[in-house]
Amino acid sequence: MNFQGMDCWTFFETALGFARMLNEPESNWTPERLLYYIELDRYRGGQCTGEYLSRLHYLEDWLYDNNRRGLVEDLTRDLGGRSVPHSAREMSTGWRHYRYLAANRSLLGPLGRMEANVSSRPLYHVPKSQVAAIEPKLRSGDIIGVISRERNGLYSTAHVGLALRTSDGVLHFMHASSPSNYGRVVIDDELSKYLYRYRSDSGILVGRPLR
């Protein structure tokens, strides 16, 4: 783990792991316990089998699996989320940019089948025009997945961070590794305003950690 150079995913999963660990007795505050909680969330069914595809590579798949196991509640539909045409194909389309896939092309077939399974599930998002209205219902620590609309009209998850409500009552987007803050964690603009920074960002999904 590198606390000096996080991307959006390692930031949110490490923060979640710390929060769960710190709810335990101080004697459990160990690197091993933190890694246990990261493995619990990061891998399908909570177990790293050593296989590349045991990891939950797509945020919507992560939310589906963690919601199914009672670790996180998917609030998106309850917050007014709408179904959008869904495509999870970033990895198979750009496999040459993934070092492990480029070195193990035999994984492309199983990867494609995994992506087809993820894409077959409905994807819901709260349109960014409606996020300001639901901000009062969000809490610090809620997981915010940013949905983007691709040129072909399909939608996919593009970024992830956490909600953070500051003492003035404003709900900010806390995240790492957007183009303007690569490798660093920042407390950014109000969430509803942040979403208008990039034209392709269409809305959000929301997960709330349960334990």
N, C-alpha and C positions, 0 to 999 in steps of 0.2 A: 504494500500500500504506500502511495506517495501523497502525503498531505500537501505537498508544495506544487503539485501540478495536476489538479483534478479536472476531469471532464464533467459534463452535466450529469451523466449517469452515476459515476463513482461518487460524486458529491452527494446526490440525494440518497443513495443506498448506504453510504457511510454515515450520514447524518441520522438516518433511520436506525441503523445498527447501534450507534452511540445512544440514542434516546431509549432504546429497549434495554441496553446493557445498564444504563444509569438508573433504571427503575429497579434494579436488583441490588442486593447488599454490596457494599463497597469491596468486599473480598472477591467479588466476581468481576471487578473492573480490570480485565486483563486483555492483552491482544488476542489471546485464543478465544475469549468469549465474544469479542467484537467480530472476529472472523466467522464464528459460528452463526451469528445473526446475519451477516452479509451472505453467507452461503444459504441460509434459510430462505432469504428473499430472492436471491439471484438465480437460483437453479430450479428447474422444473421439479415440482414435488418436494423442494427443499434439500435436494441431495446433488452434490457434484459427483457424477459418475466417472469423470475423466474424459467423457466424450464431448466434443465441441458443441454438439447440439443439445446437450443437457442444460446449457445456459439459456435463459430467456432473453433472446436478442432483441425482441421488439417490445416496446413499452406496452402496447395494447395486449400482448400475450402475457407480459409480466403482471399486468393488472388483472387479467382473467384468471391466471393461476393463483395469485395471492388472494384474490377475492374468493375463489373456490375453496381455499384452505382456511379462510376465516382470519387472515392476517391483515387484510385491507378491505374496506368497503368501497365499491365503485358507486360514487354519488352522481355520476354524470346525468343519467336519465332523470333522477329525482330533482335535479337542478334545471330541468328543462331541455336536456340534451336531445338533439335531433340526429336521426340516422343519416349517414353520408356514404356515398360509394367508396369502397375500401380497397386498398391495394398495399400489401406488405411484400415488396419485392426489391427493396434497396440492396440487400446483400447479394442476391443472385445476379442482379443487374450489374453491380459494381464489384464483383467478386475479386477482380485483379487488385483492388485496393485493400483487400483484407489479407494480411500476410499468411494467416493459417489456411485460408481457402486457396490462395494462389499456390501454396505448397502441397495442398491435398485436394486435388480436383475431384477425387472420388466422393467428396462431401457434397458436391453441387446437386446431385440427384436427391439425396435426403433433405438437403436444405430447401430445394424447390418444393418438395412435398410438405415440409413444415410451413413454409410461407403460404402455400395454397390453403392449408388448414387454418392459419391465422386470418388470411384474407376472406375466408368463407364466413367468418363470424361478423355480425353487425358491428360497425364502429359508430359510436355516438359522440357528438361534441356539442358544447354550448357555444353558439356563434359568438364571435368577439363583440358584436353589437349588443349582446345581452349580458356580457360579463359584469359590467358595472352594476347592474341590477341585482346580481347574485352575490357580489362581494361581501355584503353583510352576513351571508350564511357560511362563509368560508372561515377557516381557523388557521392559526399558525401551525405549521407542520403538515398541512394538507399537501398532497403530491399533485402538482400541476403539470399535465402533459400538454404540450402545444401541438395542435393539429395543423398541417399545411395542405393546401390544395395544389396538386401537381398540374402540369400543363395539359395532361390528358383528361383532366376533370376528376381524377380519383384523389382520395385523401389518405394521408398516412401520418403517423406520429413523427415529429421532427425535432423536438427539444423537450427537456424536462427540468423542473426545479421545484422549489417549495414555496408555499404561501407564508408570509411573515407579516403579522399585524404589529405595527410599531405603536409607541405610547400615544401618538396623536390620532390613533384609530385608523390610519391608512393601511390598506392591505397591499404590500409590496411583493414583487417577484424576486426571489432569492435563487441564484443559479450560478453555474460556472460554464466557461468555454463557449460563449457566443462569439461572433466575430470580433466584438469590441473588448472582450475580457478573457482572451484565451488562457486557460490554465488557472484562472483566478476565480474565487467566489466573490460575488458582489450582491449587495442589496440594491436592486434596480428600482425603476419607476413603479408607480401604482400598476397593478396587474393589468387592469383594463386599458391603461394607456400604453403599456409595453407592447401589447398585441398589435397596435397600429404602427409599430416601428417597421415591420416587414410586411409587405403587401401580400405575400403568399400565406402568411399565418391566418388561419380562418377561425380558430376557436380553441377550446380547451377540453380536456377530460380531467376529472377530479377523482383522486383516491384518498380515503382517510384511513390512516393506520389505526388498527383496533387493539393491537397488543404487541 
